[in-house]
Amino acid sequence: MLIREIEIPFMQYVTSLQNPVTDVAAYVLTFLGNELFYFLMIPLIYWCLSKPFGIRLVYVFLLSVYTNSFLKFWFAVERPIGSEGIQSLFVASAEVGSHYPYDSFPSGHAQGSATLWGMVAITLRSRAFWVFAVVLVFLISVSRLYTGLHWPVDVVTGMTVAALILVIFVKTEKWISGWSLKAKWMAVFLVPLLMMVIFPASEGINYGAFLLGAGIGYMIEARYVGMKISKSWLRKAGALLVGLAGLFLIQEGVKAALPQNLLTGGIRYGLIGLWGLLCAPWLFVKMRLYSSDETQRRRKLKAG
């Protein structure tokens, strides 16, 4: 391929610049674009900062990583790892997919970080934050080249796909928000099921199951719990610790209790989604870390 004839010498040069100082920076940037960081960041936003933004982020981000996994499976491009003259660092960060090493295109780090920080920037509408987001996404994306884990076209495509997803979000957000309750319930079931039918590999099943659990959880929580995030950072910290402990127990507990296959993987991710958007908020209210719509209504009646 002509593009590889250009990319290989470029990657050989970029990876030749590796040194202990910039390797540390690349390691940090790698963490800011991997699954563990998102595993911490998205619950932090939903449980501690903003439910309305959190639910939008859950759907947009999960649809983005689903799209990324589907494209990786469809194109099956081999990573530059092991190519002559290209030195690869932190290879473990690339071994998370089920199709490694044929999962290079497009870059998940580039697409995921662009989606996450792009969503935050769109919501905050701050020029300064836009600059911060663009610089951070650029650095995370460049780090995938520096570490020899992706080709340049992977990174560019990842950011482009994220930009398209964000444009679609901006154009459709008001329309979707205006759907009737019945239409929203239909979407809660149909979108994840369609995702699993279109992409019946482990990633498609897991992401679809997560959205199914999360969507059902969100709708039930909004109707019967109505968690209100406290202004106290101490209470927020308590909620975050309790919530993450629950996520960890589900993640590891289901793994230990059931054999690993497509079905049990889907069950695990579905339970994680249900925990994050229903069970954890309910528990926060029961533990009196947060109030709810009902408790706030009672306080107003007493005050009146």
Backbone as numpy.savetxt, mean C-alpha at the origin, in Angstrom:
# Nx Ny Nz CAx CAy CAz Cx Cy Cz
17.41 -6.87 -27.44 16.57 -5.67 -27.44 17.44 -4.42 -27.44
17.03 -3.45 -28.27 17.80 -2.22 -28.39 17.87 -1.47 -27.07
16.75 -1.46 -26.34 16.73 -0.70 -25.08 17.70 -1.29 -24.07
17.88 -2.62 -24.08 18.82 -3.25 -23.16 20.26 -2.86 -23.52
20.54 -2.67 -24.77 21.88 -2.27 -25.18 22.24 -0.90 -24.62
21.22 -0.10 -24.36 21.44 1.22 -23.75 21.46 1.10 -22.23
20.54 0.29 -21.70 20.38 0.21 -20.24 21.54 -0.52 -19.56
22.06 -1.55 -20.16 23.12 -2.33 -19.50 24.36 -1.49 -19.18
24.95 -0.77 -20.14 26.10 0.06 -19.77 25.75 1.16 -18.77
24.51 1.68 -18.87 24.07 2.70 -17.90 24.02 2.09 -16.50
23.45 0.91 -16.38 23.36 0.26 -15.07 24.74 -0.14 -14.55
25.61 -0.55 -15.43 26.98 -0.87 -15.00 27.66 0.35 -14.41
27.43 1.50 -15.03 28.03 2.73 -14.51 27.40 3.13 -13.17
26.06 3.10 -13.11 25.37 3.54 -11.89 25.76 2.66 -10.71
25.77 1.35 -10.90 26.10 0.46 -9.77 27.59 0.52 -9.42
28.41 1.00 -10.32 29.84 1.15 -10.00 30.06 2.29 -9.01
29.06 3.14 -8.83 29.17 4.28 -7.90 28.89 3.88 -6.46
28.51 2.63 -6.23 28.19 2.18 -4.87 29.37 2.35 -3.93
29.07 2.85 -2.73 30.09 2.97 -1.68 29.38 2.91 -0.33
30.08 2.69 0.75 29.43 2.48 2.05 28.50 3.61 2.49
28.85 4.86 2.16 28.02 5.99 2.60 26.69 6.02 1.85
26.75 6.00 0.53 25.51 6.06 -0.26 24.73 4.74 -0.17
25.41 3.66 0.19 24.70 2.39 0.39 23.72 2.52 1.56
24.12 3.23 2.60 23.24 3.44 3.75 22.01 4.23 3.34
22.22 5.29 2.56 21.10 6.09 2.07 20.17 5.24 1.20
20.74 4.40 0.37 19.95 3.53 -0.50 19.15 2.53 0.32
19.72 2.06 1.44 19.02 1.13 2.31 17.79 1.80 2.91
17.94 3.03 3.39 16.82 3.77 3.97 15.72 4.00 2.92
16.13 4.40 1.73 15.17 4.65 0.65 14.47 3.35 0.24
15.20 2.25 0.28 14.60 0.95 -0.02 13.51 0.62 0.99
13.77 0.88 2.27 12.77 0.64 3.31 11.53 1.51 3.09
11.72 2.77 2.69 10.60 3.69 2.49 9.71 3.29 1.32
10.16 2.31 0.53 9.34 1.86 -0.59 8.94 0.41 -0.51
9.18 -0.24 0.65 8.84 -1.66 0.71 7.55 -1.92 1.48
7.11 -3.17 1.50 5.82 -3.52 2.06 5.72 -3.24 3.56
6.80 -3.43 4.31 6.76 -3.19 5.74 6.45 -1.73 6.04
7.04 -0.81 5.28 6.76 0.60 5.50 5.29 0.91 5.25
4.74 0.39 4.16 3.32 0.62 3.86 2.44 -0.04 4.92
2.88 -1.20 5.42 2.16 -1.93 6.46 2.02 -1.07 7.72
2.99 -0.19 7.96 2.96 0.71 9.11 2.27 2.04 8.78
2.52 2.56 7.58 2.07 3.90 7.22 0.56 3.98 7.02
-0.01 3.03 6.30 -1.44 3.10 6.00 -2.30 2.95 7.25
-2.03 1.99 8.16 -2.79 1.96 9.42 -2.61 3.24 10.25
-1.41 3.80 10.26 -1.18 5.04 10.99 -2.12 6.13 10.49
-2.25 6.24 9.19 -3.13 7.27 8.61 -4.58 6.99 8.96
-5.03 5.75 8.77 -6.45 5.44 8.97 -6.85 5.48 10.44
-6.02 4.93 11.32 -6.36 4.85 12.74 -6.06 6.12 13.52
-5.08 6.91 13.05 -4.60 8.01 13.89 -4.73 9.40 13.27
-4.95 9.49 11.97 -4.96 10.81 11.34 -6.28 11.17 10.68
-6.75 10.35 9.76 -7.97 10.70 9.04 -8.63 9.47 8.43
-9.85 9.15 8.88 -10.59 8.03 8.29 -11.01 8.32 6.84
-11.54 9.49 6.54 -11.96 9.76 5.15 -10.80 9.64 4.16
-9.64 10.20 4.51 -8.49 10.06 3.63 -7.96 8.64 3.66
-8.00 8.02 4.84 -7.49 6.67 5.00 -8.20 5.67 4.11
-9.54 5.74 4.01 -10.26 4.77 3.19 -9.97 5.00 1.72
-9.80 6.25 1.31 -9.43 6.53 -0.09 -8.04 5.97 -0.40
-7.14 6.15 0.56 -5.77 5.66 0.38 -5.76 4.14 0.29
-6.54 3.48 1.13 -6.60 2.02 1.10 -6.98 1.53 -0.29
-8.05 2.10 -0.85 -8.51 1.63 -2.16 -7.54 2.00 -3.27
-7.10 3.24 -3.31 -6.22 3.67 -4.40 -4.88 2.94 -4.34
-4.32 2.83 -3.14 -3.02 2.17 -3.02 -3.11 0.69 -3.35
-4.15 0.01 -2.84 -4.28 -1.42 -3.12 -4.53 -1.67 -4.60
-5.31 -0.82 -5.24 -5.52 -0.98 -6.68 -4.23 -0.74 -7.44
-3.39 0.16 -6.92 -2.11 0.44 -7.56 -1.16 -0.76 -7.45
-1.03 -1.32 -6.26 -0.10 -2.45 -6.11 -0.64 -3.69 -6.82
-1.97 -3.81 -6.89 -2.58 -4.90 -7.65 -2.22 -4.76 -9.13
-2.36 -3.55 -9.66 -2.01 -3.30 -11.05 -0.54 -3.58 -11.31
0.30 -3.17 -10.37 1.73 -3.40 -10.50 2.05 -4.90 -10.56
1.44 -5.66 -9.67 1.68 -7.11 -9.65 1.17 -7.78 -10.93
0.02 -7.32 -11.41 -0.54 -7.88 -12.64 0.39 -7.61 -13.82
0.90 -6.39 -13.92 1.81 -6.05 -15.03 3.11 -6.85 -14.93
3.61 -7.03 -13.72 4.83 -7.83 -13.55 4.60 -9.27 -14.02
3.45 -9.82 -13.67 3.12 -11.19 -14.08 2.95 -11.27 -15.60
2.29 -10.28 -16.17 1.99 -10.30 -17.60 3.25 -10.17 -18.46
4.14 -9.22 -18.09 5.32 -8.98 -18.90 6.49 -9.89 -18.54
6.56 -10.31 -17.27 7.59 -11.27 -16.82 9.00 -10.87 -17.27
9.39 -9.64 -17.00 10.72 -9.14 -17.36 11.71 -9.53 -16.26
12.84 -10.06 -16.66 13.85 -10.49 -15.68 14.59 -9.28 -15.12
14.86 -9.31 -13.84 15.60 -8.24 -13.18 17.07 -8.23 -13.64
17.75 -7.09 -13.43 19.17 -7.02 -13.82 20.10 -7.78 -12.89
19.55 -8.35 -11.83 20.37 -9.09 -10.86 21.11 -10.23 -11.56
22.43 -10.25 -11.39 23.24 -11.29 -11.99 23.75 -10.96 -13.38
23.30 -9.85 -13.96 23.81 -9.45 -15.27 25.27 -9.03 -15.16
26.04 -9.31 -16.17 27.48 -9.04 -16.13 27.75 -7.55 -15.91
28.57 -7.26 -14.91 28.99 -5.89 -14.64 28.01 -5.09 -13.81
26.86 -5.67 -13.45 25.86 -4.97 -12.64 25.88 -5.55 -11.23
26.17 -4.70 -10.26 26.26 -5.13 -8.87 24.93 -4.82 -8.17
24.34 -5.82 -7.55 23.04 -5.66 -6.91 23.16 -5.70 -5.39
22.46 -4.77 -4.73 22.42 -4.68 -3.27 21.00 -4.96 -2.77
20.90 -5.40 -1.53 19.61 -5.58 -0.86 18.65 -6.41 -1.71
19.14 -7.50 -2.22 18.36 -8.34 -3.12 17.10 -8.87 -2.43
17.14 -9.03 -1.12 15.97 -9.53 -0.39 14.75 -8.66 -0.60
14.96 -7.37 -0.83 13.82 -6.46 -1.04 13.14 -6.71 -2.38
13.79 -7.48 -3.25 13.20 -7.80 -4.56 12.61 -9.19 -4.59
12.82 -9.98 -3.54 12.40 -11.38 -3.55 11.03 -11.61 -2.93
10.24 -10.54 -2.79 8.95 -10.65 -2.10 7.84 -11.18 -3.00
7.96 -11.05 -4.30 6.91 -11.49 -5.22 7.00 -12.98 -5.52
5.90 -13.53 -6.03 5.86 -14.96 -6.32 6.48 -15.29 -7.67
6.86 -14.28 -8.46 7.40 -14.53 -9.79 8.86 -14.07 -9.94
9.53 -13.82 -8.81 10.93 -13.43 -8.82 11.76 -14.51 -9.52
12.76 -14.15 -10.36 13.23 -12.80 -10.68 12.57 -12.20 -11.93
11.48 -12.84 -12.40 10.82 -12.33 -13.60 9.68 -11.38 -13.21
10.03 -10.36 -12.44 9.04 -9.40 -11.95 9.63 -8.00 -11.87
10.41 -7.66 -12.87 11.12 -6.39 -12.84 10.28 -5.21 -13.31
9.37 -5.46 -14.25 8.64 -4.38 -14.92 7.16 -4.40 -14.55
6.66 -3.26 -14.02 7.34 -2.02 -13.63 7.80 -2.09 -12.17
8.55 -1.09 -11.74 9.09 -1.07 -10.39 7.99 -0.84 -9.35
7.88 -1.78 -8.41 6.89 -1.62 -7.34 7.25 -0.51 -6.38
8.54 -0.33 -6.12 8.97 0.76 -5.24 8.62 2.12 -5.85
8.89 2.28 -7.14 8.59 3.55 -7.80 7.09 3.80 -7.83
6.33 2.79 -8.21 4.88 2.97 -8.34 4.22 3.13 -6.98
4.62 2.30 -6.01 4.00 2.38 -4.69 4.28 3.71 -4.00
5.53 4.16 -4.03 5.86 5.42 -3.37 5.20 6.60 -4.07
5.13 6.57 -5.40 4.48 7.66 -6.13 2.99 7.70 -5.82
2.37 6.54 -5.66 0.95 6.48 -5.32 0.70 7.02 -3.92
1.46 6.52 -2.95 1.26 6.93 -1.56 1.49 8.43 -1.37
2.68 8.89 -1.75 3.00 10.29 -1.49 2.24 11.23 -2.42
1.89 10.74 -3.62 1.04 11.53 -4.49 -0.34 11.74 -3.89
-0.90 10.69 -3.29 -2.20 10.81 -2.62 -2.15 11.82 -1.48
-1.09 11.75 -0.68 -0.95 12.70 0.44 -0.83 14.12 -0.10
-0.04 14.31 -1.14 0.16 15.64 -1.71 -1.14 16.19 -2.29
-1.90 15.35 -2.96 -3.19 15.78 -3.53 -4.13 16.23 -2.43
-4.11 15.52 -1.31 -5.00 15.83 -0.20 -4.58 17.10 0.53
-3.28 17.25 0.79 -2.79 18.42 1.53 -2.82 19.70 0.71
-2.65 19.57 -0.60 -2.66 20.72 -1.51 -1.64 21.79 -1.09
-0.48 21.32 -0.70 0.59 22.21 -0.27 1.73 22.14 -1.29
2.15 23.30 -1.79 3.24 23.33 -2.76 4.51 22.76 -2.16
4.78 23.11 -0.90 5.99 22.62 -0.24 5.96 21.10 -0.12
4.77 20.54 0.20 4.70 19.08 0.32 4.82 18.42 -1.04
4.29 19.05 -2.07 4.44 18.51 -3.42 5.93 18.39 -3.78
6.69 19.41 -3.44 8.14 19.37 -3.72 8.78 18.22 -2.95
8.42 18.11 -1.66 8.94 17.03 -0.84 8.59 15.67 -1.44
7.31 15.49 -1.84 6.86 14.21 -2.38 7.59 13.85 -3.67
7.72 14.82 -4.56 8.40 14.58 -5.84 9.85 14.18 -5.62
10.54 14.90 -4.73 11.94 14.61 -4.45 12.08 13.22 -3.83
11.21 12.89 -2.87 11.29 11.59 -2.20 11.03 10.44 -3.17
10.00 10.57 -3.98 9.69 9.51 -4.96 10.84 9.37 -5.96
11.41 10.48 -6.37 12.54 10.43 -7.30 13.72 9.69 -6.67
14.03 10.00 -5.42 15.15 9.36 -4.74 14.91 7.86 -4.54
13.68 7.49 -4.14 13.35 6.07 -3.97 13.50 5.34 -5.30
13.04 5.97 -6.37 13.11 5.36 -7.69 14.56 5.21 -8.16
15.35 6.25 -7.96 16.76 6.19 -8.35 17.50 5.13 -7.54
17.08 4.94 -6.29 17.75 3.94 -5.45 17.59 2.54 -6.02
16.50 2.30 -6.78 16.31 0.98 -7.38 17.29 0.73 -8.52
17.76 1.82 -9.13 18.80 1.71 -10.15 20.17 1.56 -9.48
20.40 2.40 -8.47 21.68 2.37 -7.75 21.94 0.99 -7.14
20.89 0.35 -6.64 21.06 -0.97 -6.02 21.05 -2.10 -7.05
20.88 -1.78 -8.32 20.93 -2.79 -9.37 19.78 -3.77 -9.35
18.60 -3.31 -8.93 17.45 -4.20 -8.80 16.39 -3.98 -9.88
16.50 -2.87 -10.61 15.54 -2.58 -11.67 16.23 -1.91 -12.85
15.62 -2.06 -14.02 16.07 -1.35 -15.21 15.45 0.04 -15.22
16.06 1.00 -15.89 15.49 2.36 -15.96 14.05 2.40 -16.45
13.72 1.59 -17.46 12.36 1.60 -17.98 11.35 1.12 -16.93
11.79 0.25 -16.02 10.91 -0.22 -14.94 10.50 0.94 -14.04
11.49 1.75 -13.70 11.26 2.87 -12.79 10.37 3.93 -13.43
10.68 4.29 -14.66 9.89 5.31 -15.37 8.45 4.85 -15.54
8.27 3.58 -15.90 6.91 3.06 -16.08 6.15 3.00 -14.77
6.82 2.63 -13.70 6.17 2.58 -12.39 5.63 3.94 -11.98
6.42 4.98 -12.14 5.96 6.32 -11.80 4.84 6.78 -12.73
4.92 6.39 -14.00 3.89 6.78 -14.97 2.55 6.12 -14.65
2.59 4.83 -14.33 1.35 4.12 -13.97 0.73 4.74 -12.72
1.56 5.07 -11.73 1.06 5.72 -10.51 0.40 7.05 -10.85
1.01 7.83 -11.72 0.45 9.12 -12.12 -0.92 8.94 -12.79
-1.04 7.93 -13.64 -2.32 7.66 -14.30 -3.40 7.27 -13.29
-3.02 6.44 -12.32 -3.97 6.03 -11.28 -4.43 7.23 -10.46
-3.50 8.12 -10.14 -3.85 9.32 -9.37 -4.76 10.25 -10.17
-4.53 10.37 -11.46 -5.40 11.19 -12.31 -6.81 10.60 -12.33
-6.91 9.29 -12.46 -8.22 8.63 -12.45 -8.93 8.87 -11.11
-8.16 8.80 -10.02 -8.73 9.06 -8.69 -9.30 10.47 -8.61
-8.52 11.45 -9.04 -8.97 12.85 -8.98 -10.23 13.06 -9.81
-10.28 12.42 -10.98 -11.41 12.61 -11.89 -12.68 11.90 -11.44
-12.54 10.84 -10.66 -13.71 10.03 -10.30 -14.11 10.12 -8.82
-13.31 10.78 -8.00 -13.57 10.77 -6.55 -14.96 11.29 -6.21
-15.33 12.45 -6.73 -16.64 13.03 -6.41 -17.77 12.15 -6.91
-17.58 11.58 -8.09 -18.62 10.72 -8.66 -18.85 9.48 -7.78
-17.77 8.85 -7.35 -17.89 7.67 -6.51 -18.47 8.02 -5.14
-18.06 9.16 -4.59 -18.58 9.59 -3.28 -20.09 9.80 -3.33
-20.61 10.12 -4.50 -22.04 10.37 -4.64 -22.89 9.14 -4.88
-22.24 7.97 -4.92 -23.01 6.74 -5.12 -23.97 6.51 -3.97
-25.07 5.82 -4.25 -26.01 5.44 -3.21 -25.38 4.36 -2.33
-25.99 4.14 -1.16 -25.49 3.12 -0.25 -25.53 1.74 -0.91
-26.58 1.48 -1.67 -26.70 0.19 -2.36 -25.58 0.01 -3.38
-25.27 1.07 -4.13 -24.21 1.00 -5.13 -22.85 0.76 -4.47
-22.63 1.41 -3.33 -21.36 1.24 -2.62 -21.22 -0.19 -2.11
-22.31 -0.76 -1.60 -22.25 -2.15 -1.13 -21.96 -3.10 -2.29
-22.55 -2.83 -3.44 -22.29 -3.66 -4.62 -20.82 -3.58 -5.02
-20.26 -2.37 -4.99 -18.85 -2.19 -5.35 -17.93 -2.88 -4.36
-18.32 -2.86 -3.08 -17.51 -3.51 -2.04 -17.30 -4.98 -2.37
-18.31 -5.64 -2.94 -18.20 -7.06 -3.28 -17.67 -7.27 -4.71
-18.19 -6.51 -5.66 -17.88 -6.78 -7.06 -16.43 -6.44 -7.43
-15.91 -5.31 -6.96 -14.55 -4.91 -7.33 -13.51 -5.94 -6.87
-13.51 -6.36 -5.59 -12.52 -7.38 -5.19 -12.70 -8.71 -5.90
-13.95 -9.14 -6.09 -14.18 -10.42 -6.76 -13.70 -10.36 -8.21
-13.92 -9.23 -8.87 -13.44 -9.06 -10.24 -11.91 -9.08 -10.28
-11.28 -8.46 -9.28 -9.83 -8.47 -9.20 -9.30 -9.90 -9.11
-9.95 -10.73 -8.32 -9.49 -12.10 -8.13 -9.72 -12.95 -9.38
-10.82 -12.68 -10.09 -11.10 -13.43 -11.32 -10.10 -13.06 -12.42
-9.81 -11.77 -12.55 -8.89 -11.30 -13.59 -7.47 -11.78 -13.33
-7.06 -11.80 -12.07 -5.68 -12.13 -11.72 -5.68 -13.18 -10.61
-5.90 -14.46 -10.97 -6.04 -15.51 -9.96 -4.73 -16.06 -9.40
-3.65 -15.29 -9.51 -2.39 -15.66 -8.86 -2.44 -15.21 -7.40
-1.41 -15.53 -6.63 -1.43 -15.24 -5.19 -1.63 -13.76 -4.90
-0.93 -12.88 -5.65 -1.07 -11.44 -5.39 -2.49 -10.96 -5.68
-3.07 -11.42 -6.79 -4.42 -11.00 -7.13 -5.43 -11.46 -6.10
-5.31 -12.71 -5.65 -6.22 -13.24 -4.62 -6.04 -12.48 -3.31
-4.80 -12.25 -2.92 -4.54 -11.59 -1.63 -5.03 -10.15 -1.62
-4.72 -9.39 -2.66 -5.14 -8.00 -2.70 -6.65 -7.88 -2.83
-7.25 -8.76 -3.63 -8.69 -8.74 -3.75 -9.37 -9.09 -2.44
-8.85 -10.11 -1.75 -9.41 -10.52 -0.47 -9.26 -9.42 0.58
-8.11 -8.74 0.55 -7.91 -7.64 1.50 -8.96 -6.56 1.28
-9.18 -6.16 0.03 -10.17 -5.11 -0.24 -11.58 -5.57 0.10
-11.85 -6.86 -0.09 -13.16 -7.37 0.28 -13.38 -7.24 1.79
-12.41 -7.70 2.58 -12.52 -7.58 4.02 -12.56 -6.14 4.48
-11.69 -5.31 3.88 -11.62 -3.91 4.27 -12.91 -3.18 3.91
-13.45 -3.44 2.73 -14.67 -2.77 2.30 -15.86 -3.13 3.17
-16.02 -4.43 3.45 -17.11 -4.87 4.33 -16.93 -4.26 5.71
-15.70 -4.29 6.20 -15.41 -3.74 7.52 -15.73 -2.26 7.59
-15.33 -1.52 6.58 -15.57 -0.07 6.57 -17.06 0.25 6.59
-17.83 -0.45 5.77 -19.26 -0.17 5.69 -19.96 -0.49 7.01
-19.61 -1.61 7.63 -20.23 -1.98 8.91 -19.79 -1.03 10.02
-18.50 -0.69 10.03 -17.98 0.22 11.06 -18.65 1.58 10.97
-18.83 2.08 9.77 -19.46 3.38 9.59 -20.90 3.38 10.10
-21.57 2.25 9.98 -22.98 2.16 10.38 -23.15 1.90 11.87
-22.30 1.04 12.45 -22.55 0.59 13.82 -21.52 1.03 14.85
-20.35 1.50 14.43 -19.30 1.90 15.38 -19.06 3.40 15.32
-18.68 3.91 14.15 -18.46 5.34 13.99 -17.29 5.86 14.81
-16.15 5.18 14.73 -14.97 5.60 15.50 -14.59 7.04 15.22
-14.32 7.78 16.29 -13.85 9.15 16.17 -12.42 9.22 16.71
-11.49 9.61 15.87 -10.08 9.66 16.27 -9.86 10.73 17.33
-9.20 10.36 18.41 -8.92 11.29 19.49 -7.88 12.31 19.08
-7.92 13.47 19.72 -6.88 14.48 19.48 -5.63 14.20 20.31
-5.75 13.30 21.27 -4.61 12.96 22.14 -3.64 12.04 21.42
-2.37 12.49 21.36 -1.36 11.65 20.70 -1.05 10.42 21.53
-1.27 10.49 22.84 -1.05 9.31 23.68 -2.08 8.23 23.35
-3.34 8.65 23.18 -4.38 7.70 22.80 -4.16 7.15 21.39
-3.69 8.01 20.50 -3.39 7.56 19.14 -2.28 6.52 19.15
-1.27 6.76 19.97 -0.16 5.79 20.07 -0.66 4.47 20.61
-1.55 4.52 21.61 -2.11 3.30 22.16 -2.92 2.53 21.12
-3.73 3.27 20.36 -4.54 2.63 19.31 -3.64 1.99 18.26
-2.59 2.69 17.87 -1.69 2.17 16.85 -1.02 0.89 17.33
-0.56 0.86 18.58 0.09 -0.33 19.11 -0.87 -1.51 19.18
-2.09 -1.26 19.66 -3.09 -2.33 19.74 -3.43 -2.84 18.34
-3.62 -1.90 17.40 -3.99 -2.29 16.05 -2.91 -3.09 15.35
-1.66 -2.64 15.49 -0.56 -3.36 14.85 -0.35 -4.73 15.48
-0.57 -4.83 16.79 -0.45 -6.13 17.45 -1.47 -7.10 16.88
-2.68 -6.61 16.64 -3.71 -7.45 16.05 -3.34 -7.88 14.64
-2.81 -6.96 13.85 -2.38 -7.30 12.49 -1.30 -8.38 12.51
-0.36 -8.23 13.41 0.73 -9.20 13.51 0.20 -10.57 13.92
-0.73 -10.61 14.87 -1.27 -11.88 15.32 -2.04 -12.59 14.21
-2.79 -11.83 13.42 -3.52 -12.43 12.31 -2.55 -12.94 11.25
-1.58 -12.09 10.92 -0.60 -12.45 9.88 0.14 -13.73 10.24
0.67 -13.78 11.45 1.47 -14.93 11.85 0.62 -16.10 12.33
-0.51 -15.79 12.95 -1.36 -16.85 13.49 -1.98 -17.71 12.40
-2.50 -17.07 11.35 -3.10 -17.83 10.25 -2.03 -18.63 9.52
-0.84 -18.03 9.37 0.26 -18.76 8.74 0.60 -20.03 9.50
0.62 -19.92 10.83 0.99 -21.07 11.66 -0.12 -22.10 11.72
-1.37 -21.66 11.67 -2.49 -22.57 11.88 -2.95 -23.29 10.62
-2.74 -22.68 9.45 -3.26 -23.24 8.22 -2.15 -23.49 7.20
-2.33 -24.47 6.33 -1.34 -24.70 5.27 -1.33 -23.52 4.32
-0.19 -23.27 3.69 -0.05 -22.11 2.81 -0.47 -22.45 1.40
-1.58 -21.85 0.95 -2.04 -22.00 -0.42 -2.86 -20.77 -0.78
-3.41 -20.74 -1.99 -4.15 -19.56 -2.45 -5.33 -19.24 -1.53
-6.06 -20.28 -1.11 -7.25 -20.06 -0.29 -6.89 -19.48 1.07
-5.92 -20.09 1.76 -5.58 -19.61 3.09 -4.90 -18.24 3.04
-4.15 -17.98 1.94 -3.57 -16.65 1.77 -4.67 -15.61 1.64
-5.71 -15.93 0.86 -6.83 -15.01 0.72 -7.56 -14.80 2.03
-7.75 -15.89 2.79 -8.41 -15.78 4.10 -7.62 -14.85 5.02
-6.30 -15.04 5.02 -5.44 -14.22 5.89 -5.56 -12.74 5.52
-5.46 -12.42 4.24 -5.54 -11.03 3.83 -6.93 -10.45 4.04
-7.96 -11.28 3.86 -9.32 -10.80 4.11 -9.53 -10.46 5.58
-8.99 -11.31 6.47 -9.09 -11.05 7.90 -8.32 -9.80 8.30
-7.17 -9.58 7.66 -6.38 -8.37 7.94 -7.18 -7.13 7.56
-7.83 -7.17 6.39 -8.65 -6.03 5.98 -9.82 -5.81 6.93
-10.47 -6.90 7.36 -11.61 -6.79 8.28 -11.16 -6.27 9.64
-10.00 -6.73 10.10 -9.46 -6.24 11.37 -9.17 -4.74 11.29
-8.49 -4.34 10.22 -8.05 -2.95 10.14 -9.17 -1.95 10.09
-10.30 -2.30 9.44 -11.35 -1.30 9.23 -12.62 -1.55 10.04
-12.69 -2.68 10.74 -13.85 -2.92 11.61 -13.45 -3.31 13.02
-12.74 -4.42 13.16 -12.47 -4.97 14.50 -11.59 -4.04 15.33
-10.51 -3.51 14.72 -9.62 -2.62 15.48 -10.34 -1.34 15.90
-11.07 -0.63 15.00 -11.81 0.56 15.44 -12.82 0.24 16.54
-13.52 -0.90 16.42 -14.46 -1.30 17.47 -13.74 -1.48 18.80
-12.56 -2.12 18.76 -11.80 -2.35 19.98 -11.28 -1.04 20.56
-10.87 -0.11 19.72 -10.39 1.19 20.21 -11.50 1.89 21.01
-12.74 1.78 20.50 -13.87 2.41 21.18 -14.18 1.68 22.48
-14.16 0.34 22.46 -14.45 -0.43 23.66 -13.39 -0.21 24.75
-12.14 0.01 24.32 -11.07 0.26 25.28 -11.04 1.72 25.72
-11.94 2.52 25.14 -12.07 3.96 25.44 -10.83 4.76 25.05
-10.10 4.22 24.08 -9.03 5.02 23.51 -9.63 6.11 22.63
-10.72 5.75 21.93 -11.43 6.68 21.07 -12.91 6.67 21.45
-13.59 7.72 21.04 -15.05 7.77 21.20 -15.69 7.32 19.90
-17.02 7.33 19.89 -17.75 6.95 18.68 -18.86 7.95 18.43
-19.55 7.82 17.31 -20.68 8.70 17.03 -21.70 8.63 18.14
-21.94 7.42 18.67 -22.95 7.23 19.70 -22.54 7.90 21.01
-21.28 7.73 21.43 -20.84 8.35 22.68 -20.84 9.86 22.58
-20.50 10.40 21.40 -20.54 11.84 21.23 -21.96 12.36 21.26
-22.91 11.58 20.73 -24.32 11.99 20.77 -24.83 12.04 22.20
-24.44 11.04 23.01 -24.86 11.00 24.41 -24.30 12.18 25.19
-23.03 12.53 24.91 -22.43 13.67 25.61 -23.16 14.96 25.28
-23.56 15.11 24.02 -24.30 16.32 23.63 -25.65 16.39 24.32
-26.33 15.22 24.46 -27.63 15.18 25.13 -27.47 15.57 26.61
-26.41 15.06 27.25 -26.19 15.38 28.66 -25.87 16.86 28.83
-25.05 17.38 27.90 -24.68 18.79 27.99 -25.88 19.69 27.76
-26.82 19.23 26.90 -28.00 20.04 26.59 -29.02 20.00 27.72
